[in-house]
Each structure stands twice: as structure tokens, then as C-alpha cells.
Amino acid sequence: MLDLGEQEYFVGYQEAAEWSGLTVSAIRHLGDRGYFQKTKVGRTVYIPREPFERYLIENSKHPDPWPDKSIPHIVDPVPLIGADLSKLSDQQIGNAGEHLSAFYVCMAGATVSLVDRRGMDHFVRLPNGRMLALEVKTTRGLQLRHDGYDNFSFTVQRRDADWFCLLDLSTNLCLFRAKDELCKSERVTSFPHHFTTFNMNRTLTEMFRAFDCEPEPILEQD
């Protein structure tokens, strides 16, 4: 690692590969596609750590399971109980997701009111008094596709809420997304490897910070 004061660089693709767990060819491909601005001096390529690490975090490929220490550890996923989700109706699946997501948001210090209104499921009052509308979309698990790229699929017909919670009941993990971050299609998909405990806490924190509020975790911090 080369430290130039304000910026750290990996010296060569091999050093970056050994640290990240990615292959040399994969890192070279990322540089060629502009995910980071590499610098070449003679035959040596210098890879800036900050944008490379940001890419790894955003794509759930970082070698550290908790790569951003500024993100508080608010909550862990509720343990699975071995239920057969196929026996639940779509309404039961939706109800379970609404209550589970409310639990997670409350663990960050907010107050949640469940509402019966099309396009939103919760009114959330943050610790600083600001309010937001949250819509919860819940899936039973992976949707198997013929092309081999299995993913989670959520149907988003209305976009009245400020934020959305995408929740997978097969793992009890969820991601929080601002409505502007969702694709324009009615069918919103997400890759399973993005559903991690860190990303659940990261996106929950991002939702709070979007309203100038810091989470106030109920649970003791590590």
C-alpha cells in the first residue's frame, strides 16, 4: 500500500487482488470501465483505495463484513423459525413484512405508526421529530429464473411513500431505498448478495440521515 498523505493506493493489481479477494482480471476490468481512476507510472499501476473500496461496499464484495465503521450496528435480523412460507397467503406475507420492518425501524429509535393507506404502510417519526412515509415490499425468497440469475423480485405499483423497505422473509433481512433510487419499472429486483446485516444497517442509517437525523440504537453497541 502506498500512502501519499491524502490518498492511499494499491501498488499493482496483485496487491489489490490479495487484499480484496477479487481476481486481477476483475480489478483490471473495473479500472477499464471507470469505477476508479488508475494511475500508471512505467509498468506499475496504482489503484486508489477510496473509490475501489466504495465500489466493493456498494456491491457487497468488501472483505470486511463491516467495512464502514461510521455505520452503527443497530439491529440483527430476527432469527428464522423454520416456517413454511409457501403456506402463507400474500396478505399474510405482507402483514409479516410490515410488522418486522416496523420492529427494525423502532430499534433505531424511531416511532412507527402502521397505516392502512394505498402506497404507504408506515408513518415514521424520527428522533428529531421529522416524519416520513415508508412503504414495505416483502418477498418469500428467491425467484428462480431460466437464465440462472436468481434474484429477489418486488412489485411496486405506487410511489407515494418517501422510502421503501424491501424485505426478504426467507432471511428476515431488508434494504431501505429512497423512492428515487428504485428503477422506474413496476418490477423491482435486487441480488441476494446485497441482503446482508451490514447493508440492512447501512441503508437504515441512510434513511435517517436523509432527514438530518442520526439513529439512536436501542440495543447495546459492540
ABEGO torsion letter per residue (X at the ends): XBBAGABBBBBEAAAAAAAAGBBAAAAAAAAAAGABBBBBBEABBBBBAAAAAAAAAAAGABABABABAABBBABBBBBBAGBBAAABBAAAAAAAAAAAAAAAAAAAGBBBBBBBBBGBABBBBBAAGBBBBBBBBBBAEBBBBAAGBBBBBBBBABAABABBBBBBAAAGBBBBBBAAABBABABBBBBAAABBAAAAAAAAAAAAAAAGBBBBBABBBX
